[in-house]
């Protein structure tokens, strides 16, 4: 039987919207009225490369058993007993409530893997507000926006890691250091129509797996191919070309676009294929930014490089565009290739493997805080409302992508320009070019913390 992932939380935090997003289709009724979902709802889907049963539940409420809310609570308790992994959903925009804290206590005693999902955390401001959920004691909150589809790459990854071992994929149950090496690297190829994505896949795997031709739009679905690049197994996914939303009219192309975006969110690494003759256009930048928002490792394949006469000028134009439009992934790896004749393609997978290694890297706490103290001494925190911020220490609760939490007095008020300084300093200190970095700030609540 497939493992069960149950979505729990108080009413109106967006559980059904999250359910629909993970199920990849609209199944649950969604409305602003609390309590719309009254019964458990279940669907088979794929999360993080694993097939699972996904269950939506009624909102968690404390109520007498004979009432409708009480019977809904009993149904949710049953779902908790059945679940292999629990997604506890809170409303990051609204903040924590006593009900959230009560049910967090219940889940801590349930002895089940729990992933804390801070929903309605649109944009970077929402991700910062989600940090309040640390006090629930359920580990690192994952900021997502179920409505807008933000943050689902990390959610897929967290669910995949929390699930019990797949008996069909392994000959043993013990989790060890070799476990990740035995899993396929989930790699997706994205880009605009006719950039050469399918040709690149065929060249990589050494056979004509995908139909290719000069006509744009030949690939209509996200097609996975199992492959081994010599370093280990790879689950390589070719996707339909992504055009600007305003140019997408046919329902079939809408479905293809949705399939491509979902492939990006389930991947660990992305190869963004550019047509070197056209350069990096606005749609390419949107794809790269989506990969960064989802925390995916990114490598750019500059295809059709053999057709470029003035290569230094073409490369400078690309570098200028990356500097101006993709500063949040400073130093992203670019590999010039010709997918049609194979030139340069042998350098692509080593570049992907290197970026994924950095994306997986955990920095020891001692080294992290030595960097942090040095960064503060070189450029001290700014004044906010006439008072200097006191940033005290940093931790790295997770990798994939590297995630840093900074603690200090009024740390959550740290301006964006100083946040960018810290991210760039971190990348430089630990040699992590082009890797998305998550940086969050958590202020102290002790009123005496500033006293000498």
C-alpha positions as a Markdown table, in Angstrom:
| # | Residue | x | y | z |
|---|---|---|---|---|
| 1 | Unk | 0.0 | 0.0 | 0.0 |
| 2 | Unk | 1.2 | 3.5 | -0.8 |
| 3 | Unk | 2.3 | 5.7 | 2.1 |
| 4 | Unk | -0.2 | 8.2 | 3.4 |
| 5 | Unk | 0.4 | 11.9 | 3.7 |
| 6 | Unk | -2.3 | 13.7 | 5.7 |
| 7 | Unk | -2.9 | 17.4 | 5.7 |
| 8 | Unk | -4.0 | 18.7 | 9.1 |
| 9 | Unk | -4.6 | 22.2 | 10.5 |
| 10 | Unk | -7.2 | 24.5 | 11.9 |
| 11 | Unk | -10.1 | 25.7 | 9.7 |
| 12 | Unk | -9.4 | 28.2 | 6.9 |
| 13 | Unk | -5.6 | 27.9 | 6.8 |
| 14 | Unk | -5.6 | 26.7 | 3.1 |
| 15 | Unk | -5.5 | 22.9 | 3.6 |
| 16 | Unk | -7.8 | 22.2 | 0.6 |
| 17 | Unk | -5.9 | 24.6 | -1.7 |
| 18 | Unk | -2.7 | 22.9 | -0.7 |
| 19 | Unk | -4.3 | 19.5 | -1.3 |
| 20 | Unk | -5.4 | 20.6 | -4.8 |
| 21 | Unk | -1.9 | 21.9 | -5.6 |
| 22 | Unk | -0.2 | 18.7 | -4.5 |
| 23 | Unk | -2.8 | 16.6 | -6.3 |
| 24 | Unk | -2.2 | 18.6 | -9.5 |
| 25 | Unk | -5.9 | 19.0 | -10.0 |
| 26 | Unk | -8.9 | 20.7 | -8.5 |
| 27 | Unk | -10.6 | 18.1 | -6.3 |
| 28 | Unk | -11.4 | 19.8 | -3.0 |
| 29 | Unk | -13.9 | 22.7 | -2.8 |
| 30 | Unk | -12.1 | 25.9 | -1.8 |
| 31 | Unk | -13.8 | 28.8 | -0.2 |
| 32 | Unk | -13.0 | 31.5 | 2.4 |
| 33 | Unk | -15.8 | 30.1 | 4.6 |
| 34 | Unk | -14.2 | 28.1 | 7.5 |
| 35 | Unk | -15.3 | 24.4 | 7.7 |
| 36 | Unk | -16.1 | 23.8 | 4.0 |
| 37 | Unk | -14.2 | 20.4 | 4.2 |
| 38 | Unk | -16.1 | 18.1 | 6.6 |
| 39 | Unk | -14.9 | 14.6 | 5.4 |
| 40 | Unk | -11.6 | 13.1 | 4.7 |
| 41 | Unk | -10.7 | 13.2 | 1.0 |
| 42 | Unk | -8.0 | 11.0 | -0.5 |
| 43 | Unk | -6.2 | 10.9 | -3.9 |
| 44 | Unk | -3.1 | 9.1 | -5.3 |
| 45 | Unk | -0.4 | 11.5 | -6.5 |
| 46 | Unk | 3.3 | 11.9 | -6.7 |
| 47 | Unk | 5.3 | 14.0 | -4.3 |
| 48 | Unk | 9.1 | 14.4 | -4.5 |
| 49 | Unk | 9.3 | 11.5 | -7.0 |
| 50 | Unk | 7.4 | 9.1 | -4.7 |
| 51 | Unk | 3.8 | 7.9 | -5.3 |
| 52 | Unk | 1.7 | 8.5 | -2.2 |
| 53 | Unk | -1.9 | 8.7 | -1.0 |
| 54 | Unk | -2.6 | 12.3 | -0.1 |
| 55 | Unk | -5.4 | 13.0 | 2.3 |
| 56 | Unk | -7.3 | 16.3 | 3.0 |
| 57 | Unk | -9.0 | 16.6 | 6.4 |
| 58 | Unk | -11.5 | 18.7 | 8.2 |
| 59 | Unk | -10.2 | 21.6 | 10.2 |
| 60 | Unk | -8.9 | 20.8 | 13.7 |
| 61 | Unk | -11.3 | 22.2 | 16.3 |
| 62 | Unk | -11.9 | 21.5 | 19.9 |
| 63 | Unk | -15.6 | 20.7 | 20.2 |
| 64 | Unk | -18.0 | 18.2 | 21.9 |
| 65 | Unk | -18.1 | 14.8 | 20.2 |
| 66 | Unk | -21.8 | 15.0 | 19.5 |
| 67 | Unk | -21.5 | 18.2 | 17.4 |
| 68 | Unk | -20.6 | 18.4 | 13.7 |
| 69 | Unk | -17.2 | 20.0 | 14.5 |
| 70 | Unk | -16.7 | 17.3 | 17.1 |
| 71 | Unk | -17.3 | 14.5 | 14.6 |
| 72 | Unk | -15.0 | 16.3 | 12.1 |
| 73 | Unk | -12.3 | 16.3 | 14.8 |
| 74 | Unk | -12.8 | 12.6 | 15.4 |
| 75 | Unk | -12.4 | 12.0 | 11.6 |
| 76 | Unk | -9.2 | 14.0 | 11.6 |
| 77 | Unk | -7.8 | 12.1 | 14.6 |
| 78 | Unk | -8.4 | 8.9 | 12.6 |
| 79 | Unk | -6.4 | 10.4 | 9.7 |
| 80 | Unk | -3.6 | 11.2 | 12.1 |
| 81 | Unk | -3.5 | 7.5 | 13.3 |
| 82 | Unk | -3.4 | 6.3 | 9.7 |
| 83 | Unk | -0.7 | 8.8 | 8.4 |
| 84 | Unk | 2.9 | 8.0 | 7.6 |
| 85 | Unk | 3.7 | 11.7 | 7.3 |
| 86 | Unk | 1.7 | 14.7 | 8.6 |
| 87 | Unk | 1.6 | 18.2 | 7.0 |
| 88 | Unk | 0.5 | 20.6 | 9.8 |
| 89 | Unk | -0.7 | 23.8 | 8.0 |
| 90 | Unk | -0.7 | 27.2 | 9.7 |
| 91 | Unk | -1.6 | 30.6 | 8.3 |
| 92 | Unk | 1.6 | 32.6 | 8.2 |
| 93 | Unk | -0.3 | 35.8 | 7.4 |
| 94 | Unk | -2.6 | 35.6 | 10.4 |
| 95 | Unk | 0.0 | 34.3 | 12.8 |
| 96 | Unk | -0.1 | 31.5 | 15.4 |
| 97 | Unk | -3.3 | 30.9 | 17.4 |
| 98 | Unk | -3.9 | 29.0 | 20.6 |
| 99 | Unk | -5.5 | 26.2 | 18.5 |
| 100 | Unk | -2.3 | 25.9 | 16.4 |
| 101 | Unk | -0.3 | 25.5 | 19.6 |
| 102 | Unk | -2.7 | 23.0 | 21.1 |
| 103 | Unk | -2.6 | 20.7 | 18.1 |
| 104 | Unk | 1.2 | 21.1 | 17.7 |
| 105 | Unk | 1.4 | 19.6 | 21.3 |
| 106 | Unk | -0.8 | 16.7 | 20.1 |
| 107 | Unk | 1.4 | 16.1 | 17.1 |
| 108 | Unk | 4.6 | 16.2 | 19.1 |
| 109 | Unk | 3.2 | 13.3 | 21.2 |
| 110 | Unk | 2.0 | 11.4 | 18.2 |
| 111 | Unk | 5.4 | 10.1 | 17.2 |
| 112 | Unk | 4.8 | 10.7 | 13.5 |
| 113 | Unk | 7.0 | 12.7 | 11.1 |
| 114 | Unk | 5.5 | 16.2 | 11.0 |
| 115 | Unk | 6.3 | 18.9 | 8.4 |
| 116 | Unk | 5.3 | 22.3 | 9.5 |
| 117 | Unk | 3.8 | 24.2 | 6.5 |
| 118 | Unk | 3.4 | 28.0 | 6.8 |
| 119 | Unk | 0.9 | 28.7 | 4.1 |
| 120 | Unk | -0.1 | 32.1 | 2.7 |
| 121 | Unk | 3.6 | 33.2 | 2.9 |
| 122 | Unk | 3.7 | 35.0 | -0.5 |
| 123 | Unk | 7.0 | 36.6 | -1.3 |
| 124 | Unk | 10.0 | 37.2 | 0.9 |
| 125 | Unk | 8.1 | 39.1 | 3.5 |
| 126 | Unk | 5.8 | 36.1 | 4.0 |
| 127 | Unk | 8.8 | 33.8 | 4.4 |
| 128 | Unk | 10.1 | 36.1 | 7.1 |
| 129 | Unk | 6.7 | 36.1 | 9.0 |
| 130 | Unk | 6.6 | 32.3 | 8.8 |
| 131 | Unk | 9.6 | 32.1 | 11.1 |
| 132 | Unk | 7.2 | 32.8 | 14.0 |
| 133 | Unk | 6.2 | 29.2 | 13.7 |
| 134 | Unk | 9.5 | 28.0 | 15.2 |
| 135 | Unk | 8.0 | 28.3 | 18.6 |
| 136 | Unk | 5.7 | 25.4 | 17.9 |
| 137 | Unk | 8.7 | 23.1 | 18.4 |
| 138 | Unk | 8.1 | 21.1 | 15.2 |
| 139 | Unk | 11.3 | 22.0 | 13.4 |
| 140 | Unk | 11.8 | 24.4 | 10.5 |
| 141 | Unk | 8.6 | 25.9 | 9.1 |
| 142 | Unk | 8.4 | 25.7 | 5.3 |
| 143 | Unk | 7.0 | 28.9 | 3.8 |
| 144 | Unk | 4.6 | 28.2 | 0.9 |
| 145 | Unk | 1.8 | 29.9 | -1.0 |
| 146 | Unk | -0.7 | 27.2 | -2.0 |
| 147 | Unk | -2.7 | 29.7 | -4.0 |
| 148 | Unk | 0.3 | 31.0 | -6.0 |
| 149 | Unk | 2.4 | 27.8 | -6.0 |
| 150 | Unk | 5.4 | 29.2 | -4.3 |
| 151 | Unk | 7.7 | 27.1 | -2.1 |
| 152 | Unk | 6.6 | 23.7 | -3.4 |
| 153 | Unk | 10.0 | 22.5 | -4.5 |
| 154 | Unk | 11.2 | 22.5 | -0.9 |
| 155 | Unk | 7.9 | 21.0 | 0.3 |
| 156 | Unk | 8.2 | 18.1 | -2.2 |
| 157 | Unk | 11.8 | 17.5 | -1.0 |
| 158 | Unk | 10.8 | 17.6 | 2.7 |
| 159 | Unk | 7.9 | 15.0 | 2.1 |
| 160 | Unk | 10.2 | 12.7 | 0.1 |
| 161 | Unk | 12.8 | 12.7 | 3.0 |
| 162 | Unk | 10.1 | 12.1 | 5.7 |
| 163 | Unk | 8.5 | 9.2 | 3.9 |
| 164 | Unk | 9.4 | 5.6 | 5.0 |
| 165 | Unk | 11.8 | 3.8 | 2.7 |
| 166 | Unk | 10.4 | 2.6 | -0.6 |
| 167 | Unk | 10.6 | -1.2 | -0.5 |
| 168 | Unk | 10.5 | -1.4 | -4.3 |
| 169 | Unk | 13.4 | 0.9 | -4.7 |
| 170 | Unk | 15.7 | -0.6 | -2.1 |
| 171 | Unk | 16.9 | -4.0 | -0.8 |
| 172 | Unk | 17.3 | -2.7 | 2.8 |
| 173 | Unk | 15.5 | -0.5 | 5.2 |
| 174 | Unk | 18.3 | 1.2 | 7.1 |
| 175 | Unk | 18.9 | 4.8 | 6.3 |
| 176 | Unk | 22.6 | 5.5 | 5.9 |
| 177 | Unk | 25.1 | 7.9 | 4.3 |
| 178 | Unk | 24.8 | 6.0 | 1.0 |
| 179 | Unk | 21.0 | 6.4 | 0.8 |
| 180 | Unk | 21.0 | 9.7 | -1.1 |
| 181 | Unk | 23.7 | 8.3 | -3.5 |
| 182 | Unk | 21.3 | 5.4 | -4.3 |
| 183 | Unk | 18.5 | 7.7 | -5.2 |
| 184 | Unk | 18.2 | 9.1 | -8.7 |
| 185 | Unk | 19.1 | 12.8 | -9.2 |
| 186 | Unk | 15.9 | 14.5 | -10.2 |
| 187 | Unk | 16.8 | 16.7 | -13.1 |
| 188 | Unk | 14.5 | 18.7 | -15.3 |
| 189 | Unk | 15.3 | 20.4 | -18.7 |
| 190 | Unk | 13.4 | 23.7 | -19.2 |
| 191 | Unk | 13.4 | 26.5 | -21.7 |
| 192 | Unk | 11.5 | 28.3 | -24.3 |
| 193 | Unk | 10.1 | 26.4 | -27.4 |
| 194 | Unk | 12.7 | 25.3 | -29.9 |
| 195 | Unk | 15.7 | 26.0 | -27.7 |
| 196 | Unk | 16.9 | 22.4 | -28.2 |
| 197 | Unk | 15.7 | 20.7 | -24.9 |
| 198 | Unk | 14.7 | 17.4 | -26.5 |
| 199 | Unk | 17.8 | 17.3 | -28.7 |
| 200 | Unk | 19.9 | 17.8 | -25.6 |
| 201 | Unk | 18.1 | 15.0 | -23.8 |
| 202 | Unk | 18.7 | 12.6 | -26.7 |
| 203 | Unk | 22.4 | 13.6 | -26.8 |
| 204 | Unk | 22.8 | 13.1 | -23.1 |
| 205 | Unk | 21.3 | 9.6 | -23.0 |
| 206 | Unk | 22.8 | 8.5 | -26.3 |
| 207 | Unk | 19.6 | 7.6 | -28.1 |
| 208 | Unk | 16.6 | 9.1 | -29.9 |
| 209 | Unk | 14.2 | 9.1 | -26.9 |
| 210 | Unk | 12.4 | 12.3 | -27.8 |
| 211 | Unk | 10.9 | 13.5 | -31.2 |
| 212 | Unk | 12.9 | 16.5 | -32.4 |
| 213 | Unk | 12.5 | 18.9 | -35.3 |
| 214 | Unk | 12.5 | 22.6 | -36.3 |
| 215 | Unk | 8.8 | 22.9 | -35.4 |
| 216 | Unk | 8.3 | 24.4 | -31.9 |
| 217 | Unk | 6.1 | 22.6 | -29.4 |
| 218 | Unk | 6.8 | 19.0 | -30.4 |
| 219 | Unk | 7.1 | 18.0 | -26.7 |
| 220 | Unk | 3.7 | 18.4 | -25.0 |
| 221 | Unk | 4.2 | 16.6 | -21.7 |
| 222 | Unk | 6.9 | 16.3 | -19.0 |
| 223 | Unk | 8.6 | 13.1 | -20.1 |
| 224 | Unk | 10.9 | 11.3 | -17.5 |
| 225 | Unk | 13.8 | 9.2 | -18.7 |
| 226 | Unk | 15.8 | 7.0 | -16.3 |
| 227 | Unk | 19.5 | 7.2 | -17.1 |
| 228 | Unk | 23.0 | 6.9 | -15.5 |
| 229 | Unk | 25.5 | 9.6 | -16.3 |
| 230 | Unk | 28.5 | 7.5 | -14.9 |
| 231 | Unk | 28.2 | 9.2 | -11.5 |
| 232 | Unk | 24.9 | 7.7 | -10.5 |
| 233 | Unk | 21.3 | 7.3 | -11.5 |
| 234 | Unk | 19.4 | 10.3 | -13.0 |
| 235 | Unk | 15.7 | 10.8 | -13.5 |
| 236 | Unk | 15.9 | 13.2 | -16.4 |
| 237 | Unk | 12.7 | 15.1 | -17.4 |
| 238 | Unk | 12.2 | 16.8 | -20.7 |
| 239 | Unk | 9.5 | 19.5 | -20.6 |
| 240 | Unk | 7.3 | 21.4 | -23.0 |
| 241 | Unk | 8.6 | 24.8 | -24.0 |
| 242 | Unk | 7.4 | 27.7 | -21.8 |
| 243 | Unk | 6.1 | 30.8 | -23.4 |
| 244 | Unk | 4.9 | 34.0 | -21.9 |
| 245 | Unk | 1.5 | 33.5 | -20.3 |
| 246 | Unk | -0.2 | 36.1 | -22.6 |
| 247 | Unk | 0.7 | 33.9 | -25.6 |
| 248 | Unk | -0.8 | 30.7 | -24.2 |
| 249 | Unk | -4.3 | 30.2 | -25.5 |
| 250 | Unk | -5.0 | 26.6 | -26.3 |
| 251 | Unk | -6.0 | 24.3 | -23.4 |
| 252 | Unk | -3.5 | 21.7 | -24.5 |
| 253 | Unk | -0.7 | 24.2 | -24.2 |
| 254 | Unk | -2.0 | 25.4 | -20.8 |
| 255 | Unk | -1.8 | 21.8 | -19.6 |
| 256 | Unk | 1.7 | 21.4 | -21.0 |
| 257 | Unk | 2.9 | 24.5 | -19.3 |
| 258 | Unk | 1.4 | 23.4 | -16.0 |
| 259 | Unk | 3.2 | 20.0 | -16.4 |
| 260 | Unk | 6.5 | 21.7 | -17.0 |
| 261 | Unk | 6.2 | 23.9 | -13.9 |
| 262 | Unk | 5.3 | 20.9 | -11.8 |
| 263 | Unk | 8.4 | 19.1 | -13.1 |
| 264 | Unk | 10.5 | 22.1 | -12.0 |
| 265 | Unk | 9.1 | 22.0 | -8.5 |
| 266 | Unk | 9.7 | 18.2 | -8.2 |
| 267 | Unk | 13.3 | 18.4 | -9.5 |
| 268 | Unk | 16.4 | 18.9 | -7.5 |
| 269 | Unk | 18.3 | 20.6 | -10.3 |
| 270 | Unk | 17.3 | 22.5 | -13.4 |
| 271 | Unk | 19.1 | 22.8 | -16.8 |
| 272 | Unk | 17.8 | 26.0 | -18.4 |
| 273 | Unk | 18.4 | 25.7 | -22.1 |
| 274 | Unk | 19.0 | 29.0 | -23.9 |
| 275 | Unk | 19.2 | 29.6 | -27.7 |
| 276 | Unk | 22.6 | 31.4 | -27.9 |
| 277 | Unk | 21.4 | 33.1 | -31.1 |
| 278 | Unk | 18.6 | 34.8 | -29.2 |
| 279 | Unk | 20.3 | 35.3 | -25.9 |
| 280 | Unk | 18.5 | 35.4 | -22.6 |
| 281 | Unk | 15.1 | 36.9 | -23.0 |
| 282 | Unk | 12.4 | 37.8 | -20.5 |
| 283 | Unk | 10.8 | 34.4 | -20.4 |
| 284 | Unk | 14.2 | 32.7 | -19.7 |
| 285 | Unk | 14.7 | 35.1 | -16.8 |
| 286 | Unk | 11.2 | 34.2 | -15.5 |
| 287 | Unk | 12.1 | 30.5 | -15.6 |
| 288 | Unk | 15.4 | 31.1 | -13.8 |
| 289 | Unk | 13.7 | 33.2 | -11.1 |
| 290 | Unk | 11.0 | 30.5 | -10.6 |
| 291 | Unk | 13.8 | 27.9 | -10.1 |
| 292 | Unk | 15.4 | 30.3 | -7.5 |
| 293 | Unk | 12.1 | 30.8 | -5.7 |
| 294 | Unk | 11.6 | 27.1 | -5.5 |
| 295 | Unk | 15.2 | 26.6 | -4.2 |
| 296 | Unk | 16.4 | 24.5 | -7.1 |
| 297 | Unk | 20.0 | 24.1 | -8.2 |
| 298 | Unk | 20.4 | 25.8 | -11.6 |
| 299 | Unk | 22.8 | 25.4 | -14.6 |
| 300 | Unk | 22.4 | 27.3 | -17.9 |
| 301 | Unk | 23.1 | 25.4 | -21.1 |
| 302 | Unk | 23.9 | 27.9 | -23.8 |
| 303 | Unk | 22.8 | 25.9 | -26.8 |
| 304 | Unk | 23.6 | 26.4 | -30.5 |
| 305 | Unk | 27.0 | 27.9 | -29.5 |
| 306 | Unk | 28.6 | 26.6 | -32.8 |
| 307 | Unk | 26.4 | 29.1 | -34.7 |
| 308 | Unk | 27.8 | 32.1 | -32.9 |
| 309 | Unk | 30.5 | 34.1 | -34.7 |
| 310 | Unk | 31.3 | 36.7 | -32.1 |
| 311 | Unk | 31.4 | 34.5 | -29.0 |
| 312 | Unk | 33.0 | 37.0 | -26.6 |
| 313 | Unk | 30.3 | 39.6 | -27.4 |
| 314 | Unk | 27.5 | 37.0 | -27.0 |
| 315 | Unk | 28.9 | 35.8 | -23.6 |
| 316 | Unk | 29.3 | 39.4 | -22.4 |
| 317 | Unk | 25.6 | 40.1 | -23.3 |
| 318 | Unk | 24.5 | 37.1 | -21.3 |
| 319 | Unk | 26.7 | 37.9 | -18.3 |
| 320 | Unk | 25.3 | 41.5 | -18.3 |
| 321 | Unk | 21.8 | 40.1 | -18.4 |
| 322 | Unk | 22.5 | 37.7 | -15.5 |
| 323 | Unk | 24.1 | 40.4 | -13.4 |
| 324 | Unk | 21.2 | 42.8 | -14.0 |
| 325 | Unk | 18.2 | 40.4 | -13.8 |
| 326 | Unk | 19.4 | 37.4 | -11.7 |
| 327 | Unk | 21.5 | 38.9 | -9.0 |
| 328 | Unk | 19.9 | 36.6 | -6.4 |
| 329 | Unk | 21.8 | 33.7 | -8.1 |
| 330 | Unk | 25.1 | 35.5 | -8.6 |
| 331 | Unk | 27.7 | 33.3 | -10.3 |
| 332 | Unk | 25.3 | 30.8 | -11.9 |
| 333 | Unk | 27.1 | 28.2 | -14.0 |
| 334 | Unk | 26.9 | 28.6 | -17.8 |
| 335 | Unk | 28.0 | 25.8 | -20.1 |
| 336 | Unk | 28.2 | 26.6 | -23.9 |
| 337 | Unk | 27.1 | 23.6 | -25.9 |
| 338 | Unk | 25.8 | 22.4 | -29.2 |
| 339 | Unk | 23.2 | 19.7 | -28.5 |
| 340 | Unk | 22.9 | 18.8 | -32.2 |
| 341 | Unk | 26.5 | 17.7 | -32.7 |
| 342 | Unk | 27.4 | 17.0 | -29.0 |
| 343 | Unk | 30.1 | 19.7 | -28.6 |
| 344 | Unk | 30.5 | 20.7 | -25.0 |
| 345 | Unk | 27.7 | 18.4 | -23.8 |
| 346 | Unk | 30.2 | 16.3 | -21.9 |
| 347 | Unk | 30.9 | 19.2 | -19.6 |
| 348 | Unk | 27.2 | 19.7 | -18.7 |
| 349 | Unk | 26.6 | 16.9 | -16.2 |
| 350 | Unk | 29.8 | 17.4 | -14.3 |
| 351 | Unk | 28.7 | 21.1 | -13.9 |
| 352 | Unk | 25.3 | 19.9 | -12.7 |
| 353 | Unk | 26.8 | 17.5 | -10.2 |
| 354 | Unk | 29.1 | 20.2 | -8.8 |
| 355 | Unk | 26.2 | 22.6 | -8.3 |
| 356 | Unk | 24.0 | 19.9 | -6.7 |
| 357 | Unk | 26.9 | 19.1 | -4.4 |
| 358 | Unk | 27.1 | 22.7 | -3.2 |
| 359 | Unk | 23.3 | 22.8 | -3.0 |
| 360 | Unk | 23.5 | 19.8 | -0.6 |
| 361 | Unk | 26.3 | 21.2 | 1.5 |
| 362 | Unk | 25.9 | 21.8 | 5.2 |
| 363 | Unk | 28.2 | 24.3 | 6.9 |
| 364 | Unk | 29.3 | 23.4 | 10.4 |
| 365 | Unk | 28.0 | 25.8 | 13.1 |
| 366 | Unk | 31.5 | 26.9 | 14.1 |
| 367 | Unk | 32.6 | 27.8 | 10.6 |
| 368 | Unk | 29.2 | 29.5 | 9.9 |
| 369 | Unk | 29.5 | 31.8 | 12.9 |
| 370 | Unk | 33.1 | 32.6 | 12.2 |
| 371 | Unk | 32.0 | 33.8 | 8.8 |
| 372 | Unk | 29.0 | 35.7 | 10.4 |
| 373 | Unk | 31.2 | 37.5 | 12.9 |
| 374 | Unk | 33.7 | 38.5 | 10.1 |
| 375 | Unk | 30.8 | 39.7 | 7.9 |
| 376 | Unk | 29.4 | 41.9 | 10.8 |
| 377 | Unk | 32.9 | 43.3 | 11.5 |
| 378 | Unk | 33.5 | 44.2 | 7.9 |
| 379 | Unk | 30.1 | 45.8 | 7.4 |
| 380 | Unk | 28.2 | 46.4 | 10.7 |
| 381 | Unk | 24.4 | 46.1 | 10.8 |
| 382 | Unk | 22.5 | 49.3 | 9.9 |
| 383 | Unk | 20.5 | 51.7 | 12.1 |
| 384 | Unk | 16.7 | 51.1 | 12.0 |
| 385 | Unk | 14.5 | 53.8 | 13.6 |
| 386 | Unk | 17.6 | 55.3 | 15.2 |
| 387 | Unk | 18.8 | 52.1 | 16.8 |
| 388 | Unk | 21.5 | 49.7 | 15.5 |
| 389 | Unk | 20.4 | 46.2 | 14.9 |
| 390 | Unk | 22.1 | 43.6 | 17.1 |
| 391 | Unk | 22.6 | 40.4 | 15.1 |
| 392 | Unk | 24.0 | 37.8 | 17.4 |
| 393 | Unk | 24.5 | 34.4 | 15.8 |
| 394 | Unk | 23.4 | 32.3 | 12.8 |
| 395 | Unk | 22.4 | 28.7 | 12.3 |
| 396 | Unk | 22.0 | 26.5 | 9.2 |
| 397 | Unk | 19.0 | 24.3 | 9.9 |
| 398 | Unk | 19.0 | 22.7 | 6.5 |
| 399 | Unk | 20.6 | 22.5 | 3.1 |
| 400 | Unk | 18.9 | 21.7 | -0.3 |
| 401 | Unk | 19.1 | 24.8 | -0.7 |
| 402 | Unk | 21.4 | 26.2 | 2.0 |
| 403 | Unk | 19.2 | 27.9 | 4.6 |
| 404 | Unk | 20.5 | 30.3 | 7.2 |
| 405 | Unk | 18.5 | 31.7 | 10.2 |
| 406 | Unk | 20.0 | 34.8 | 11.9 |
| 407 | Unk | 19.0 | 35.6 | 15.5 |
| 408 | Unk | 19.2 | 38.9 | 17.2 |
| 409 | Unk | 17.5 | 41.9 | 18.6 |
| 410 | Unk | 14.9 | 43.2 | 16.1 |
| 411 | Unk | 16.6 | 40.9 | 13.5 |
| 412 | Unk | 13.4 | 40.7 | 11.5 |
| 413 | Unk | 13.7 | 44.4 | 10.7 |
| 414 | Unk | 17.0 | 43.8 | 8.8 |
| 415 | Unk | 16.8 | 45.9 | 5.5 |
| 416 | Unk | 16.9 | 44.1 | 2.1 |
| 417 | Unk | 20.2 | 45.6 | 1.1 |
| 418 | Unk | 21.9 | 44.2 | 4.2 |
| 419 | Unk | 20.3 | 40.8 | 3.7 |
| 420 | Unk | 21.8 | 40.8 | 0.1 |
| 421 | Unk | 25.2 | 41.7 | 1.5 |
| 422 | Unk | 25.0 | 38.7 | 3.9 |
| 423 | Unk | 23.9 | 36.3 | 1.2 |
| 424 | Unk | 26.7 | 37.5 | -1.2 |
| 425 | Unk | 29.3 | 37.3 | 1.6 |
| 426 | Unk | 28.1 | 33.8 | 2.5 |
| 427 | Unk | 28.4 | 32.7 | -1.2 |
| 428 | Unk | 31.9 | 34.1 | -1.4 |
| 429 | Unk | 33.2 | 32.7 | 1.9 |
| 430 | Unk | 32.0 | 29.2 | 1.2 |
| 431 | Unk | 32.5 | 29.2 | -2.6 |
| 432 | Unk | 28.8 | 28.7 | -3.5 |
| 433 | Unk | 28.3 | 30.6 | -6.8 |
| 434 | Unk | 24.9 | 30.3 | -8.4 |
| 435 | Unk | 23.3 | 28.4 | -5.5 |
| 436 | Unk | 20.0 | 29.7 | -4.2 |
| 437 | Unk | 20.4 | 30.8 | -0.5 |
| 438 | Unk | 17.6 | 31.2 | 2.0 |
| 439 | Unk | 18.1 | 33.8 | 4.7 |
| 440 | Unk | 15.6 | 34.3 | 7.5 |
| 441 | Unk | 15.7 | 36.5 | 10.6 |
| 442 | Unk | 14.3 | 35.8 | 14.0 |
| 443 | Unk | 14.1 | 38.6 | 16.6 |
| 444 | Unk | 14.6 | 37.9 | 20.3 |
| 445 | Unk | 11.7 | 38.6 | 22.7 |
| 446 | Unk | 13.7 | 39.1 | 25.9 |
| 447 | Unk | 13.0 | 42.7 | 27.0 |
| 448 | Unk | 16.4 | 42.8 | 28.9 |
| 449 | Unk | 18.5 | 41.5 | 26.0 |
| 450 | Unk | 19.9 | 44.9 | 25.2 |
| 451 | Unk | 20.9 | 45.8 | 28.8 |
| 452 | Unk | 24.6 | 45.8 | 29.6 |
